[in-house]
Amino acid sequence: MSDSTATPDSANIGFTVPNGPFIVTGDLQISLADGQSVSQPRASLCRCGASSRKPFCDGSHRTIGFADAGDALPADPLGEPGAPAPVAFSCVPGGPLLASGPLTIQNSQKQTIANSTETWLCRCGASANKPYCDGSHAGIGFEG
């Protein structure tokens, strides 16, 4: 049986910060609203929906009272970490953040909760299944 917290050294890893952003590290390709893409090894991505720099966090979670402990439970099955490759993040207009590529997702305790190659992450702050999107953006009129 494997250790659920073990990940390859070259893995793309994302974890939730209690009441704050989703931090990702690895080989990241992030699409911006203007159609351009940036490559970087680390990013703080907005989970509260209020950032003026979406998809990036600008600290707005502190002023709007965003609350999420980031204690999501591991999936069953957990999945296997993907082979080293870039992970691309793209914003669905008015919806979630799509992560395409190998990504290990951890909760705020740094416990691996999933390994996937396609993940829909909440960026409106309203999902009842954070860090994942549950479609709540449609009911709150999220624009992003």
DSSP file (Angstrom, degrees, kcal/mol; ACC not computed):
  #  RESIDUE AA STRUCTURE BP1 BP2  ACC     N-H-->O    O-->H-N    N-H-->O    O-->H-N    TCO  KAPPA ALPHA  PHI   PSI    X-CA   Y-CA   Z-CA
    1    1 A M              0   0    0      0, 0.0     2,-0.2     0, 0.0     3,-0.0   0.000 360.0 360.0 360.0 138.2    0.0    0.0    0.0
    2    2 A S        -     0   0    0      1,-0.1     2,-0.4     2,-0.0     0, 0.0  -0.545 360.0-103.1 -92.1 156.1    1.4    3.4   -0.9
    3    3 A D    >   -     0   0    0     -2,-0.2     3,-1.5     1,-0.1    -1,-0.1  -0.631  25.4-143.4 -74.5 124.8    1.6    6.5    1.4
    4    4 A S  T 3  S+     0   0    0     -2,-0.4   108,-0.4     1,-0.3    -1,-0.1   0.597  98.4  53.5 -70.7  -9.2   -1.2    8.9    0.4
    5    5 A T  T 3  S+     0   0    0    106,-0.1     2,-0.3   108,-0.0    -1,-0.3   0.516  84.8 105.8 -99.6  -5.7    1.0   11.9    1.0
    6    6 A A    <   +     0   0    0     -3,-1.5    -4,-0.0   106,-0.1     0, 0.0  -0.553  41.6 167.9 -78.8 136.0    3.8   10.7   -1.3
    7    7 A T        -     0   0    0     -2,-0.3     6,-0.0     4,-0.0    -2,-0.0  -0.983  41.1 -94.3-141.3 151.0    4.2   12.5   -4.6
    8    8 A P    >   -     0   0    0      0, 0.0     3,-1.7     0, 0.0    75,-0.0  -0.290  36.1-116.8 -62.3 152.2    7.0   12.4   -7.2
    9    9 A D  T 3  S+     0   0    0      1,-0.3     0, 0.0     3,-0.0     0, 0.0   0.820 115.6  47.8 -59.2 -31.5    9.6   15.3   -6.9
   10   10 A S  T 3  S+     0   0    0      2,-0.1    -1,-0.3    16,-0.0    75,-0.2   0.216  88.7 126.9 -95.5  15.3    8.6   16.6  -10.3
   11   11 A A    <   -     0   0    0     -3,-1.7     2,-0.6    73,-0.1    92,-0.1  -0.287  64.5-119.8 -73.9 155.7    4.9   16.5   -9.6
   12   12 A N        -     0   0    0     90,-0.2    92,-2.9    14,-0.1     2,-0.4  -0.869  39.9-172.8 -89.5 123.0    2.4   19.3  -10.0
   13   13 A I  E     -Ab  25 104A   0     12,-2.2    12,-2.6    -2,-0.6     2,-0.4  -0.969  13.9-175.1-126.9 134.9    0.9   19.9   -6.6
   14   14 A G  E     +Ab  24 105A   0     90,-2.9    92,-3.2    -2,-0.4     2,-0.3  -0.989   7.8 177.0-126.7 138.8   -2.0   22.1   -5.5
   15   15 A F  E     -Ab  23 106A   0      8,-2.5     8,-2.7    -2,-0.4     2,-0.3  -0.987  27.3-116.7-140.7 151.9   -3.2   22.6   -1.9
   16   16 A T  E     -A   22   0A   0     90,-1.2     6,-0.2    -2,-0.3    94,-0.2  -0.653  17.9-144.6 -86.9 140.4   -5.8   24.8   -0.2
   17   17 A V    >   -     0   0    0      4,-2.4     3,-2.6    -2,-0.3    53,-0.1  -0.901  38.3 -99.3 -98.1 129.9   -4.8   27.4    2.3
   18   18 A P  T 3  S-     0   0    0      0, 0.0    51,-0.3     0, 0.0    52,-0.1  -0.272 104.6  -8.1 -52.1 126.6   -7.4   27.7    5.1
   19   19 A N  T 3  S+     0   0    0     49,-3.6    47,-0.1     1,-0.2    50,-0.1   0.729 131.9  72.2  57.3  25.5   -9.7   30.6    4.3
   20   20 A G  S <  S-     0   0    0     -3,-2.6    -1,-0.2    48,-0.4    -3,-0.1  -0.582  84.2 -39.2-145.7-154.8   -7.4   31.5    1.4
   21   21 A P        -     0   0    0      0, 0.0    -4,-2.4     0, 0.0     2,-0.6   0.012  48.3-106.7 -76.5 178.1   -6.1   30.6   -2.1
   22   22 A F  E     -AC  16  45A   0     23,-2.6    23,-3.1    -6,-0.2     2,-0.5  -0.954  36.4-152.5-103.4 116.0   -5.3   27.4   -3.9
   23   23 A I  E     -AC  15  44A   0     -8,-2.7    -8,-2.5    -2,-0.6     2,-0.4  -0.792  13.8-173.2 -95.5 130.0   -1.5   27.3   -4.2
   24   24 A V  E     -AC  14  43A   0     19,-2.6    19,-2.2    -2,-0.5     2,-0.3  -0.964   5.8-178.5-124.6 142.8    0.0   25.3   -7.1
   25   25 A T  E     +AC  13  42A   0    -12,-2.6   -12,-2.2    -2,-0.4     2,-0.4  -0.965  40.4  56.3-133.9 152.6    3.6   24.4   -7.8
   26   26 A G  E    S-     0   0A   0     15,-2.1     2,-1.1    -2,-0.3   -14,-0.1  -0.974 102.1 -14.9 134.7-146.7    5.1   22.5  -10.7
   27   27 A D  E    S-     0   0A   0     -2,-0.4    60,-2.6    58,-0.3     2,-0.4  -0.778  78.2-177.8 -97.1  89.2    5.2   22.9  -14.4
   28   28 A L  E     -dC  87  40A   0     12,-1.5    12,-1.6    -2,-1.1     2,-0.5  -0.753  24.5-174.5-103.0 134.9    2.2   25.4  -14.7
   29   29 A Q  E     -dC  88  39A   0     58,-2.3    60,-3.1    -2,-0.4     2,-0.5  -0.985  16.1-170.5-121.4 114.5    0.7   26.9  -17.9
   30   30 A I  E     -dC  89  38A   0      8,-3.2     8,-2.6    -2,-0.5     2,-0.3  -0.932  13.3-144.5-118.0 119.9   -1.9   29.5  -16.9
   31   31 A S  E     - C   0  37A   0     58,-3.0     6,-0.3    -2,-0.5    60,-0.2  -0.628  18.3-149.2 -80.8 135.8   -4.3   31.0  -19.4
   32   32 A L    >   -     0   0    0      4,-3.6     3,-1.9    -2,-0.3    22,-0.0  -0.601  26.7-106.2-102.8 165.4   -5.2   34.7  -18.8
   33   33 A A  T 3  S+     0   0    0     21,-0.4    -1,-0.1     1,-0.3     4,-0.0   0.792 117.3  60.6 -61.2 -29.8   -8.4   36.6  -19.7
   34   34 A D  T 3  S-     0   0    0      1,-0.1    -1,-0.3     2,-0.1     3,-0.1   0.390 121.9-104.0 -81.5   5.9   -6.6   38.4  -22.6
   35   35 A G  S <  S+     0   0    0     -3,-1.9    -2,-0.1     1,-0.3     2,-0.1   0.305  84.5 120.8  91.6  -9.6   -5.9   35.1  -24.3
   36   36 A Q        -     0   0    0     -5,-0.1    -4,-3.6     1,-0.0     2,-0.4  -0.391  51.3-143.0 -82.5 166.4   -2.3   35.0  -23.4
   37   37 A S  E     -C   31   0A   0     -6,-0.3     2,-0.4    -2,-0.1    -6,-0.2  -0.977   7.2-156.6-130.7 143.0   -0.7   32.2  -21.3
   38   38 A V  E     -C   30   0A   0     -8,-2.6    -8,-3.2    -2,-0.4     2,-0.5  -0.936   6.2-148.5-120.1 145.8    2.0   32.4  -18.7
   39   39 A S  E     +C   29   0A   0     -2,-0.4   -10,-0.2   -10,-0.2   -12,-0.1  -0.944  32.5 149.3-109.7 130.7    4.4   29.6  -17.6
   40   40 A Q  E     -C   28   0A   0    -12,-1.6   -12,-1.5    -2,-0.5     3,-0.1  -0.987  49.5-128.1-157.0 160.0    5.5   29.7  -14.0
   41   41 A P  E    S+     0   0A   0      0, 0.0   -15,-2.1     0, 0.0     2,-0.3   0.594  91.9  24.8 -88.3 -11.2    6.6   27.3  -11.2
   42   42 A R  E     +C   25   0A   0    -17,-0.2     2,-0.3   -14,-0.1   -17,-0.2  -0.992  61.4 171.8-154.0 142.6    4.2   28.6   -8.5
   43   43 A A  E     -C   24   0A   0    -19,-2.2   -19,-2.6    -2,-0.3     2,-0.6  -0.993  27.2-140.6-152.1 148.4    0.9   30.4   -8.4
   44   44 A S  E     -C   23   0A   0     -2,-0.3    13,-2.6   -21,-0.2     2,-0.4  -0.953  30.0-160.8-106.5 113.3   -1.7   31.5   -5.8
   45   45 A L  E     -CE  22  56A   0    -23,-3.1   -23,-2.6    -2,-0.6    11,-0.3  -0.792  20.9-108.6-103.3 138.4   -5.1   31.0   -7.4
   46   46 A C        +     0   0    0      9,-2.4    79,-0.1    -2,-0.4    11,-0.1  -0.371  36.7 168.2 -65.5 133.7   -8.3   32.7   -6.2
   47   47 A R  S    S+     0   0    0     -2,-0.1    78,-0.2    77,-0.1    -1,-0.1   0.471  70.7  64.3-115.4 -12.2  -10.9   30.5   -4.5
   48   48 A C  S    S-     0   0    0     76,-0.1    75,-0.1    77,-0.1    76,-0.1   0.696  94.4-129.9 -91.1 -19.5  -13.1   33.2   -3.1
   49   49 A G  S    S+     0   0    0     74,-0.2    94,-0.2    73,-0.1    75,-0.1   0.379  85.1  92.3  89.6  -4.4  -14.4   34.7   -6.3
   50   50 A A        +     0   0    0      3,-0.0    74,-0.1     2,-0.0     7,-0.0   0.512  48.5 122.1-103.6  -5.8  -13.6   38.3   -5.4
   51   51 A S    >   -     0   0    0      1,-0.2     3,-0.6     2,-0.1     6,-0.1  -0.268  51.4-152.6 -61.5 141.0  -10.0   38.8   -6.7
   52   52 A S  T 3  S+     0   0    0      1,-0.2    -1,-0.2     3,-0.0     5,-0.1   0.435  96.3  56.7 -88.3  -0.7   -9.6   41.6   -9.2
   53   53 A R  T >  S-     0   0    0      3,-0.5     3,-2.3     2,-0.0    -1,-0.2  -0.014  95.0-155.6-117.3  27.3   -6.7   39.6  -10.7
   54   54 A K  T <  S+     0   0    0     -3,-0.6   -21,-0.4     1,-0.4     3,-0.1  -0.142  75.2  28.1 -48.2 137.3   -8.5   36.4  -11.6
   55   55 A P  T 3  S+     0   0    0      0, 0.0    -9,-2.4     0, 0.0    -1,-0.4  -0.993 119.9  68.3 -85.3   1.1   -7.4   33.6  -11.8
   56   56 A F  B <  S-E   45   0A   0     -3,-2.3    -3,-0.5   -11,-0.3   -11,-0.3  -0.469  86.1-111.6 -83.8 153.2   -4.7   34.9   -9.4
   57   57 A C        -     0   0    0    -13,-2.6   -13,-0.1    -2,-0.1    -1,-0.1  -0.597  27.2-179.5 -78.0 138.3   -5.4   35.7   -5.7
   58   58 A D        -     0   0    0     -2,-0.3    -1,-0.1   -13,-0.0   -13,-0.0   0.224  58.1 -97.2-119.7  11.3   -5.1   39.4   -4.7
   59   59 A G  S >> S+     0   0    0      3,-0.0     3,-1.8     4,-0.0     4,-0.5   0.472  83.9 131.8  89.4   2.3   -5.9   38.9   -1.0
   60   60 A S  H >>  +     0   0    0      1,-0.3     4,-1.9     2,-0.2     3,-0.8   0.767  58.2  75.2 -59.5 -25.7   -9.6   39.8   -1.3
   61   61 A H  H 3>>S+     0   0    0      1,-0.3     5,-1.5     2,-0.2     4,-0.7   0.813  91.2  57.5 -56.9 -29.2  -10.5   36.7    0.7
   62   62 A R  H <45S+     0   0    0     -3,-1.8    -1,-0.3     1,-0.2    -2,-0.2   0.860 110.9  39.9 -69.7 -35.8   -9.3   38.6    3.8
   63   63 A T  H <<5S+     0   0    0     -3,-0.8    -2,-0.2    -4,-0.5    -1,-0.2   0.709 114.9  49.5 -90.0 -20.3  -11.7   41.5    3.3
   64   64 A I  H  <5S-     0   0    0     -4,-1.9    -1,-0.2     2,-0.0    -2,-0.2   0.529 107.8-116.5 -96.4  -4.7  -14.8   39.6    2.2
   65   65 A G  T  <5 -     0   0    0     -4,-0.7    -3,-0.2    -5,-0.2    -4,-0.1   0.800  41.2-174.2  77.7  28.8  -14.7   37.1    5.0
   66   66 A F      < -     0   0    0     -5,-1.5     2,-0.5    -6,-0.2    -1,-0.2  -0.354   4.6-166.0 -57.2 130.9  -14.2   34.0    2.8
   67   67 A A        +     0   0    0     58,-0.2     2,-0.2   -19,-0.1    -1,-0.1  -0.956  30.3 129.7-130.9 116.2  -14.3   30.9    5.0
   68   68 A D        -     0   0    0     -2,-0.5   -49,-3.6   -51,-0.1   -48,-0.4  -0.765  38.4-154.1-160.6 115.7  -13.2   27.4    4.0
   69   69 A A        -     0   0    0    -51,-0.3    39,-0.1    -2,-0.2    -1,-0.0   0.698  33.5-131.4 -66.3 -19.3  -10.9   25.4    6.3
   70   70 A G        +     0   0    0    -53,-0.1    38,-3.6     1,-0.1    39,-0.4   0.816  61.0 138.1  74.4  29.8   -9.6   23.5    3.3
   71   71 A D        +     0   0    0     36,-0.2    -1,-0.1    37,-0.1    36,-0.1  -0.120  21.9 161.1-103.8  37.5  -10.1   20.1    5.0
   72   72 A A        -     0   0    0      1,-0.1    35,-0.1    34,-0.1     3,-0.1  -0.204  38.3-118.7 -55.3 147.5  -11.6   18.1    2.1
   73   73 A L        -     0   0    0      1,-0.1    -1,-0.1    34,-0.0    40,-0.1  -0.560  33.2 -89.1 -90.4 154.4  -11.4   14.4    2.5
   74   74 A P        -     0   0    0      0, 0.0    40,-0.2     0, 0.0    39,-0.2  -0.277  42.7-115.1 -61.5 144.9   -9.5   12.0    0.2
   75   75 A A        -     0   0    0     38,-3.0     3,-0.1     3,-0.1     4,-0.1  -0.349  31.0-108.1 -71.5 159.3  -11.3   10.6   -2.8
   76   76 A D  S    S+     0   0    0      1,-0.3     2,-0.1     2,-0.1    38,-0.0  -0.907 112.9  28.5-132.6 106.0  -11.9    6.9   -3.0
   77   77 A P  S    S-     0   0    0      0, 0.0    -1,-0.3     0, 0.0    -2,-0.1   0.495  84.8-158.4 -81.9 157.9  -10.1    5.8   -5.1
   78   78 A L        -     0   0    0     -2,-0.1    37,-2.0     1,-0.1    -3,-0.1   0.792  31.1-137.8 -72.1 -31.7   -7.3    8.3   -4.8
   79   79 A G        -     0   0    0     35,-0.2    -1,-0.1    -4,-0.1    37,-0.1  -0.096  21.4 -79.2  87.4 166.0   -5.9    7.7   -8.2
   80   80 A E        -     0   0    0     35,-0.2     2,-0.0    -2,-0.0    35,-0.0  -0.806  46.5-100.8-103.5 143.8   -2.2    7.5   -9.2
   81   81 A P        -     0   0    0      0, 0.0    34,-0.1     0, 0.0    36,-0.1  -0.387  45.2-118.9 -59.0 138.7    0.1   10.5   -9.7
   82   82 A G        -     0   0    0     34,-0.2     3,-0.1     1,-0.1    22,-0.0  -0.319  32.3 -87.2 -76.8 162.4    0.5   11.2  -13.4
   83   83 A A        -     0   0    0      1,-0.2    -1,-0.1   -72,-0.1     2,-0.0  -0.357  64.6 -78.2 -63.4 149.2    3.8   11.1  -15.3
   84   84 A P  S    S+     0   0    0      0, 0.0    -1,-0.2     0, 0.0   -73,-0.1  -0.294  79.0 129.3 -55.0 125.8    5.7   14.4  -15.2
   85   85 A A        -     0   0    0    -75,-0.2   -58,-0.3    17,-0.2   -73,-0.1  -0.947  60.9 -78.0-167.6 160.7    4.1   16.8  -17.6
   86   86 A P        -     0   0    0      0, 0.0     2,-0.5     0, 0.0   -58,-0.2  -0.302  35.7-143.0 -65.6 153.9    2.8   20.4  -17.6
   87   87 A V  E     -d   28   0A   0    -60,-2.6   -58,-2.3    14,-0.2     2,-0.4  -0.988  13.4-150.0-116.9 130.4   -0.6   21.2  -16.1
   88   88 A A  E     -dF  29 100A   0     12,-2.9    12,-3.0    -2,-0.5     2,-0.5  -0.849   5.0-159.0-104.4 133.7   -2.7   23.9  -17.9
   89   89 A F  E     +dF  30  99A   0    -60,-3.1   -58,-3.0    -2,-0.4     2,-0.4  -0.947  15.7 172.8-111.6 127.1   -5.2   26.1  -16.0
   90   90 A S  E     - F   0  98A   0      8,-2.2     8,-3.2    -2,-0.5     2,-0.5  -0.998  27.7-126.9-136.8 141.2   -7.9   27.8  -17.9
   91   91 A C  E     - F   0  97A   0     -2,-0.4     6,-0.2     6,-0.2    -2,-0.0  -0.711  13.9-142.3 -87.7 128.7  -10.9   29.8  -16.7
   92   92 A V    >   -     0   0    0      4,-2.9     3,-3.1    -2,-0.5    52,-0.1  -0.807  39.7-102.5 -83.5 124.1  -14.3   28.8  -17.9
   93   93 A P  T 3  S-     0   0    0      0, 0.0    -1,-0.1     0, 0.0    50,-0.0  -0.245 103.3  -3.6 -52.7 124.6  -16.2   32.1  -18.4
   94   94 A G  T 3  S+     0   0    0      1,-0.2    48,-0.2    47,-0.0    47,-0.1   0.633 132.4  66.8  68.5  13.9  -18.5   32.6  -15.5
   95   95 A G  S <  S-     0   0    0     -3,-3.1    -1,-0.2     1,-0.3    28,-0.0  -0.473  86.1 -36.4-141.5-151.1  -17.5   29.2  -14.2
   96   96 A P        -     0   0    0      0, 0.0    -4,-2.9     0, 0.0     2,-0.6   0.014  51.5-103.3 -77.1 179.8  -14.7   27.0  -12.7
   97   97 A L  E     -FG  91 121A   0     24,-2.7    24,-3.3    -6,-0.2     2,-0.6  -0.937  33.7-146.4-103.2 122.2  -11.0   26.8  -13.3
   98   98 A L  E     -FG  90 120A   0     -8,-3.2    -8,-2.2    -2,-0.6     2,-0.6  -0.817   8.3-162.7 -95.2 122.8  -10.1   23.7  -15.4
   99   99 A A  E     -FG  89 119A   0     20,-3.1    20,-2.3    -2,-0.6     2,-0.6  -0.929   8.9-172.8-103.5 116.3   -6.8   22.0  -14.6
  100  100 A S  E     +FG  88 118A   0    -12,-3.0   -12,-2.9    -2,-0.6    18,-0.2  -0.943  49.8  37.8-115.3 114.7   -5.8   19.8  -17.5
  101  101 A G  E    S-     0   0A   0     16,-2.9     2,-0.2    -2,-0.6   -14,-0.2  -0.664 105.1 -31.8 131.6 171.9   -2.7   17.6  -16.9
  102  102 A P  E     +     0   0A   0      0, 0.0     2,-0.4     0, 0.0    15,-0.2  -0.388  66.1 167.1 -65.7 126.0   -1.3   15.6  -14.0
  103  103 A L  E     - G   0 116A   0     13,-2.6    13,-2.4    -2,-0.2     2,-0.6  -0.982  28.2-153.4-144.2 127.5   -2.2   17.3  -10.7
  104  104 A T  E     -bG  13 115A   0    -92,-2.9   -90,-2.9    -2,-0.4     2,-0.5  -0.898  20.7-154.9 -97.1 124.0   -1.9   16.1   -7.1
  105  105 A I  E     -bG  14 114A   0      9,-3.0     8,-3.4    -2,-0.6     9,-1.4  -0.871  12.3-174.3-106.6 130.8   -4.5   17.9   -5.0
  106  106 A Q  E     -bG  15 112A   0    -92,-3.2   -90,-1.2    -2,-0.5     6,-0.2  -0.897  19.1-128.6-122.1 150.9   -3.9   18.2   -1.2
  107  107 A N    >   -     0   0    0      4,-2.2     3,-2.1    -2,-0.3   -36,-0.2  -0.198  48.1 -82.9 -82.8-175.0   -6.1   19.6    1.5
  108  108 A S  T 3  S+     0   0    0    -38,-3.6   -37,-0.1     1,-0.3   -38,-0.1   0.680 130.9  58.8 -68.3 -16.0   -4.8   22.2    4.0
  109  109 A Q  T 3  S-     0   0    0    -39,-0.4    -1,-0.3     2,-0.1     3,-0.1   0.312 118.2-112.9 -90.2   8.5   -3.2   19.5    6.1
  110  110 A K    <   +     0   0    0     -3,-2.1     2,-0.5     1,-0.3    -2,-0.1   0.744  69.2 146.5  63.8  26.7   -1.1   18.6    3.0
  111  111 A Q        -     0   0    0      1,-0.0    -4,-2.2     2,-0.0    -1,-0.3  -0.823  56.2-115.0 -90.2 128.1   -2.9   15.2    2.8
  112  112 A T  E     +G  106   0A   0     -2,-0.5    -6,-0.3  -108,-0.4     3,-0.1  -0.465  37.4 174.0 -64.8 126.3   -3.3   14.1   -0.8
  113  113 A I  E     -     0   0A   0     -8,-3.4   -38,-3.0     1,-0.4     2,-0.3   0.570  62.6  -2.1-109.5 -14.9   -7.1   14.0   -1.6
  114  114 A A  E     -G  105   0A   0     -9,-1.4    -9,-3.0   -40,-0.2     2,-0.4  -0.948  45.2-152.8-169.3 151.8   -6.8   13.2   -5.3
  115  115 A N  E     +G  104   0A   0    -37,-2.0     2,-0.3    -2,-0.3   -11,-0.2  -0.998  40.1 152.8-123.6 124.5   -4.5   12.6   -8.3
  116  116 A S  E     -G  103   0A   0    -13,-2.4   -13,-2.6    -2,-0.4   -34,-0.2  -0.917  49.9-145.2-147.4 170.9   -6.1   13.5  -11.6
  117  117 A T  E    S+     0   0A   0      1,-0.3   -16,-2.9    -2,-0.3     2,-0.3   0.418  96.7  34.9-116.8  -6.8   -5.5   14.6  -15.1
  118  118 A E  E     +G  100   0A   0    -18,-0.2     2,-0.4   -15,-0.1    -1,-0.3  -0.902  69.8 169.0-148.8 120.1   -8.6   16.8  -15.4
  119  119 A T  E     -G   99   0A   0    -20,-2.3   -20,-3.1    -2,-0.3     2,-0.7  -0.996  26.0-148.9-136.7 134.3  -10.0   18.7  -12.4
  120  120 A W  E     -G   98   0A   0     -2,-0.4    13,-2.2   -22,-0.2     2,-0.4  -0.904  24.6-164.1-102.8 109.9  -12.7   21.4  -12.2
  121  121 A L  E     -GH  97 132A   0    -24,-3.3   -24,-2.7    -2,-0.7    11,-0.3  -0.764  20.7-115.3-100.4 139.0  -11.8   23.7   -9.4
  122  122 A C        +     0   0    0      9,-2.4   -73,-0.1    -2,-0.4    11,-0.1  -0.485  37.0 165.1 -68.0 135.0  -14.2   26.2   -7.7
  123  123 A R        +     0   0    0     -2,-0.2   -74,-0.2   -75,-0.1    -1,-0.1   0.259  66.1  69.2-130.9   8.5  -13.2   29.8   -8.2
  124  124 A C  S    S-     0   0    0    -76,-0.1   -76,-0.1   -75,-0.1   -77,-0.1   0.632  95.4-128.6 -98.0 -17.5  -16.5   31.5   -7.2
  125  125 A G  S    S+     0   0    0    -78,-0.2   -58,-0.2   -79,-0.1   -77,-0.1   0.389  85.3  93.5  88.5  -3.3  -16.2   30.6   -3.5
  126  126 A A        +     0   0    0      3,-0.0   -78,-0.1     2,-0.0     7,-0.0   0.569  47.2 120.2-102.6  -9.6  -19.7   29.1   -3.3
  127  127 A S    >   -     0   0    0      1,-0.2     3,-0.5     2,-0.1     6,-0.1  -0.246  51.8-152.5 -59.3 140.4  -19.1   25.4   -3.9
  128  128 A A  T 3  S+     0   0    0      1,-0.2    -1,-0.2     3,-0.0     5,-0.1   0.431  96.2  55.0 -86.8  -1.3  -20.2   23.1   -1.1
  129  129 A N  T >  S-     0   0    0      3,-0.4     3,-2.1   -57,-0.0    -1,-0.2  -0.180  95.6-154.3-124.5  38.4  -17.5   20.7   -2.3
  130  130 A K  T <  S+     0   0    0     -3,-0.5     3,-0.1     1,-0.4    -9,-0.1  -0.258  73.6  30.9 -57.2 141.0  -14.4   22.9   -2.2
  131  131 A P  T 3  S+     0   0    0      0, 0.0    -9,-2.4     0, 0.0    -1,-0.4  -0.983 118.4  68.1 -87.2   4.9  -11.9   22.8   -3.7
  132  132 A Y  B <  S-H  121   0A   0     -3,-2.1    -3,-0.4   -11,-0.3     2,-0.3  -0.498  85.6-110.4 -88.1 153.6  -14.0   21.3   -6.5
  133  133 A C        +     0   0    0    -13,-2.2   -13,-0.1    -2,-0.2    -1,-0.1  -0.611  28.5 178.4 -76.8 136.9  -16.7   23.0   -8.5
  134  134 A D        -     0   0    0     -2,-0.3    -1,-0.1   -13,-0.0   -13,-0.0   0.219  58.9 -96.5-120.7  11.6  -20.3   21.9   -7.9
  135  135 A G  S >> S+     0   0    0      3,-0.0     3,-1.5     4,-0.0     4,-0.5   0.446  85.2 130.0  90.7   0.7  -22.0   24.2  -10.3
  136  136 A S  H >>  +     0   0    0      1,-0.3     4,-1.1     2,-0.2     3,-0.8   0.763  57.7  75.6 -60.2 -25.6  -22.9   26.9   -7.6
  137  137 A H  H 3>>S+     0   0    0      1,-0.3     5,-1.9     2,-0.2     4,-0.7   0.839  90.0  57.5 -55.8 -34.0  -21.4   29.6   -9.8
  138  138 A A  H <45S+     0   0    0     -3,-1.5     3,-0.3     1,-0.2    -1,-0.3   0.857 106.4  48.1 -66.3 -35.2  -24.6   29.4  -12.0
  139  139 A G  H <<5S+     0   0    0     -3,-0.8    -1,-0.2    -4,-0.5    -2,-0.2   0.655 113.8  44.9 -81.6 -15.6  -26.9   30.1   -9.1
  140  140 A I  H  <5S-     0   0    0     -4,-1.1    -1,-0.2    -3,-0.4    -2,-0.2   0.436 107.6-116.5-108.0  -0.3  -25.0   33.1   -7.7
  141  141 A G  T  <5 -     0   0    0     -4,-0.7    -3,-0.2    -3,-0.3    -4,-0.1   0.843  42.5-169.9  70.9  33.8  -24.3   34.9  -11.0
  142  142 A F      < -     0   0    0     -5,-1.9     2,-0.5   -48,-0.2    -1,-0.2  -0.316   7.1-167.2 -59.5 134.2  -20.6   34.6  -10.8
  143  143 A E              0   0    0    -94,-0.2    -1,-0.0     1,-0.1    -6,-0.0  -0.994 360.0 360.0-122.4 127.9  -18.6   36.6  -13.3
  144  144 A G              0   0    0     -2,-0.5    -1,-0.1   -52,-0.1  -111,-0.1   0.381 360.0 360.0-162.0 360.0  -15.0   35.9  -13.8
